């Protein structure tokens, strides 16, 4: 018997759903997002806004992506109506924790991460940070820069002088 997630995965394969529509967050993903948002809100100035909960980003070509955490400059949000539409303003930083999609049926699952990252960078996001829970690795991508792959125990810069060591933040050691 097919379960809800199997049926929805088939919807993706048929082109009827996007990957972000398929599943919810697992405990560790949610825990990391919560810790990072609290950390960011405690350390960022009012120059920035932190948005979460799969905030939708609308590209100029009518494509879209969702972000686990988006850090935007407050100034760029001035004049934007608070409504139920996707944002068409690129965040300065997007932080993704895994993906909520089930990728086992996709031949090139790394291709999904690379494609989403490239789309976000092309949209105008300056830094995309992927946190992978299974491998305990962090990928940092910036346009026209070499992408980095680091362990959770390495300190990373989230945005302009705000640094964190993920393993310590989530108290895994």
QUIZIRA-V547342 format. One record per residue. PHI is phi in whole degrees, -180 to 180 (999 if undefined). BURIAL is + if it has 9 or more other ideal C-beta (glycine too) atoms within 8 Angstrom, else -. Layout:
{{PHI BURIAL} {PHI BURIAL}}
This chain:
{{999 -} {-79 -} {-95 -} {-56 -} {-71 +} {-64 -} {-62 +} {-66 +} {-62 +} {-67 -} {-60 +} {-65 +} {-62 -} {-84 -} {83 -} {-91 -} {-136 -} {-92 -} {-56 +} {-66 +} {-84 -} {-83 +} {-141 -} {-90 -} {-76 -} {-86 -} {-56 -} {-63 -} {-59 +} {-63 +} {-62 +} {-63 +} {-59 +} {-60 -} {-62 +} {-67 +} {-64 +} {-61 -} {-60 +} {-64 +} {-63 -} {-79 -} {-115 -} {-87 +} {-80 -} {-69 -} {-66 -} {-124 +} {-117 -} {-111 +} {-117 +} {-144 +} {72 -} {59 -} {-59 +} {-82 +} {-116 +} {-95 +} {-82 +} {-62 -} {-85 -} {75 -} {-74 -} {-153 +} {-142 +} {-111 +} {-123 +} {-64 +} {-136 +} {-126 +} {-108 +} {-119 +} {-74 +} {-54 +} {-58 -} {-72 -} {-92 +} {-62 -} {85 -} {-85 -} {-64 -} {-81 -} {-138 -} {-97 -} {-112 -} {-70 -} {-77 +} {-110 -} {-107 -} {-72 -} {-67 +} {-72 +} {-136 +} {-120 +} {-117 +} {-118 +} {-113 +} {51 +} {-142 +} {-85 +} {-84 +} {-90 -} {-97 +} {-64 -} {-90 -} {-98 -} {-62 -} {-121 -} {-66 +} {-63 -} {-58 -} {-61 +} {-63 +} {-65 -} {-64 -} {-62 +} {-62 +} {-60 -} {-63 +} {-65 +} {-65 +} {-64 -} {-64 +} {123 -} {-65 +} {-83 -} {-144 +} {-118 +} {-118 +} {-106 +} {-112 +} {-104 +} {-78 +} {-67 -} {-93 -} {54 +} {-122 +} {-127 +} {-109 +} {-118 +} {-126 +} {-133 +} {-60 -} {64 -} {-124 -} {-69 -} {-77 +} {-112 -} {-126 -} {-130 +} {-86 -} {-62 +} {-84 -} {-93 -} {-74 -} {-124 +} {-92 -} {-78 +} {-163 +} {18 -} {84 -} {-96 +} {-114 -} {-150 +} {-107 +} {-59 +} {-58 +} {-72 -} {-60 +} {-98 +} {56 -} {-94 -} {-93 -}}
